[in-house]
């Protein structure tokens, strides 16, 4: 089990990211998905603190850095940063909703 395993609330910090209300990440081992409200998740592969999205979104990569009890993230496309976000762990009860 990794420190990243679980459900995370995504909070916009700055950049070209839209407001991220209702956006969450579910991570389990070497894979996960970004969930936007009730829509199907967008899958990614976990490589350390790097989240690499599957095709056709293969150019998108999230780079994470530990910050307190969460993570700071840099959203990149083909190596160019376009936004920053934070991941905050969701309580187990909220993750089941």
C-alpha positions in Angstrom: 0.0 0.0 0.0 1.3 3.4 -1.0 0.9 6.7 0.8 -1.1 7.8 -2.3 -3.7 5.1 -2.0 -7.1 6.4 -1.4 -9.5 9.2 -2.4 -8.2 12.7 -2.8 -10.0 16.1 -3.2 -8.3 18.2 -5.9 -8.1 22.0 -5.2 -7.0 24.5 -7.9 -4.1 26.7 -6.9 -3.3 28.7 -10.1 -2.8 28.5 -13.8 -5.0 27.4 -16.7 -7.0 24.9 -14.6 -10.7 25.5 -14.3 -12.4 25.6 -10.9 -12.1 22.0 -9.6 -15.3 21.6 -7.6 -16.3 18.0 -7.4 -12.9 16.7 -8.9 -11.3 13.8 -7.0 -8.6 11.3 -7.6 -8.8 7.7 -6.6 -5.5 6.0 -6.4 -4.8 2.3 -5.8 -1.3 1.0 -6.1 0.1 1.7 -9.6 -3.1 3.1 -11.1 -5.8 5.5 -10.5 -8.4 7.8 -12.1 -9.4 11.4 -12.0 -13.2 11.6 -11.3 -15.3 14.6 -12.2 -18.6 14.5 -10.5 -20.7 11.6 -11.7 -18.8 11.2 -15.0 -16.6 8.1 -15.7 -13.0 8.5 -14.4 -10.0 9.4 -16.6 -7.4 6.7 -16.0 -3.7 7.2 -15.2 -0.7 5.2 -14.2 1.2 5.9 -11.0 5.0 6.0 -11.2 6.3 7.2 -7.9 4.9 10.7 -7.5 4.1 11.0 -11.2 0.6 10.4 -12.6 0.7 9.6 -16.3 -2.6 9.7 -18.1 -3.5 7.0 -20.7 -4.1 7.6 -24.4 -5.6 9.7 -25.9 -4.5 12.0 -23.0 -1.0 10.6 -23.0 0.7 14.0 -23.1 -0.8 14.9 -19.7 1.2 14.3 -16.6 0.7 15.4 -13.0 3.9 15.8 -10.9 3.3 15.5 -7.1 5.4 16.7 -4.2 4.6 15.9 -0.5 3.3 18.8 1.5 2.2 18.2 5.1 -0.7 15.6 5.0 -1.3 16.1 1.3 0.5 16.9 -1.9 1.1 19.9 -4.1 0.8 19.1 -7.8 1.9 20.5 -11.1 -0.3 19.8 -14.1 1.8 19.4 -17.3 1.2 18.7 -21.0 4.2 17.4 -22.9 6.5 18.8 -20.3 5.1 22.3 -20.0 3.3 23.3 -16.8 -0.1 24.8 -17.2 -1.4 24.8 -13.7 -1.0 23.9 -10.0 -3.2 22.1 -7.6 -3.4 20.5 -4.2 -4.5 17.0 -3.2 -6.2 16.7 0.2 -7.1 13.2 1.5 -10.8 12.6 1.8 -12.1 11.0 5.0 -13.1 7.3 4.4 -16.8 8.2 4.9 -16.7 10.9 2.2 -14.8 8.6 -0.2 -17.7 6.1 -0.3 -20.3 8.7 -1.3 
